[in-house]
Amino acid sequence: MTKSKNISAIGLDIKKSEALAEQLNILLANFQVYYQNTRGLHWNIKGKHFFELHVKFEEIYNDLQLKIDAVAERILTLGFTPLHTFSDYLKKASIKEGKNITDGTASVQLIIDSLGTIIQIERSILIQADALGDEGTLTLLTDFITQQEKEIWMYSAWLKN
């Protein structure tokens, strides 16, 4: 079987893979801003929920490290370069920096809002990956979304008092 010059080593259309990698880089940028926001929440949380939220934010950013690495490696697997500078992340991300947030309620709301933004991006990428026949990206993001939807439910329940 002769390999087409338009097909990558993993059997995907190169041009469509490039467009997908661009969207994955947007997801990566949002994950990176979300990660840094969560580090800031962990460091700066105050008040009666300090102990539970301090630990929870550490769990979140540790999980985000794994997701960030997985997305970057998926971009590389597709044959492209992941973004790797904070200036690029800030240009591409729709999640804004959360600066000096110390309140538990505001912190958890930032987590919920960030997850909502990320899930929207992931769902858009799923459509693109499905059209390309990219099972690797589909599986990766489907697993992410399943976890993130549950997290939104749990953090929303926490906010209800």
N, C-alpha and C positions, 0 to 999 in steps of 0.2 A: 504494500500500500504506500503510495507516494504522499508525502506530507505537503500540504499547501503552504505557501509562504505567508498566507493570511491567518494561519492557525498556529497557536502557541504550542509549546512543548506539552502543556496539559490538555490540549485538544480544544481550546476555546478560540473564538474569533478574536484576533488581536485588537482591532479597533474598538469592538464592543467591550473587551476586557479593560482597555484603557479608560473608557468612559466609566466603567464600574469602579476601577481603581480611584478615579477622581472623586467619586461619591464616597468610597471607603475612606479617603483622606479627609473628607468633610466630617465623617463620623469619628475618625481618629482625633481630629482637632477638637471636636466637642467633648469626647472622652477626656482629653488632656485638660481642658479647662474645668470640666466637672471634677476630675481628680484633684486638681490644685485647689479648687473651691472646698472640696471635702477635707483636704489637709488643713486648710485654714479654719474650717469649722471645728475640727478636732482640736486644734491648738487653742482656739479662742472661746470655746463654749463656756458659759457661766450659768449660774442659777441652780435651781432645785433639781434639774434633770442632768446636771453635769456628768455624774458617774455613768449613767446609762448611755447618754449620747456620746460622750468621749470614746467609749468602747465601740459603740455602733459605727461612728464615723471612721474609726480605724479599720473595722471590718470592711466598710464600703471601699475605702481607698486601696486596701490590699486586694480586694476583688477587681477593682478597676485596673490595677497594674497588670493583672492577668489578661483582662479584656483588651487593654491597650496593646499588649504584646501580640495577642492573637490577631487583632485587626492589622497591625503593621506587618505581621508575617503573612497574612492573607494577601495583602497588597504585593509583597515580594513574590509570593507564589504565582500571582497573576502576571508577574514580569515587570513590575513597576516599582517606583521608589516611594516609601512612606514619608510624609512630612516629618520633620524632626527638629524644628525650631519653634520656640514659643511665639515669635513674631508671625510665622505662618499660621500657627494655631489660632491666634487672635484674629487674623484676617479671615479665616475660613469658618470659625465657630459662630453659631448663633447663640449659644449659652454665654451669658455675660459673666464677668468676674464678680464674685461675691466678696466684697471687701468689708472687713471689720464687723462681721456678723457674730454676735455673742449670745443672742436670745434663742432658746430652744425651738419655739414655734417658728420663727423666721428661718432657722437653720433647716428644720424638717421641710418647710415649704419650698426652700431652695432645692432640696433633694428631689422632691416630687416634681417640681417644674423642670428640673434638669432631666430627670428620667422621661418625662413626657416628651420633651424635645428630642431626646435620643431615640425613643421608640418611633417617633414620626420619621426620622431620618432612616432608621433601620427598615421600616415598612416600605419606604420608597426604594431602598436598595434591593429589598426582596423581589420587587416587581422586575427590576432590571436584571437581577441575577437569574430569576426564573426564565425570562425571555432568552437569556444567554445559555441556559442549561448548565449553570454553575452550581452544582450540588454542594460544593465545599462552602461557598459563601452562604447559600440557603441554610445549610445545617448550622453553621456558626451563628448566624443572626436569629434563627428560629429559637435556638437555645437561649440566647441572650434575652429575647423578648419575653419568653415564658417566665424567666426569673424576674425581669424588670416589672412586668405587670403585677406579679405577686408583691414585689417591694412597694409599688405605688399603693396597692390595697392596704398593706400593713402600715405604712407611714401615714396614710390618710386616716386610718383607724386611730393611730396614736394622737393625731391632731384633734380628734373629736372629744377628748377629755372624758 
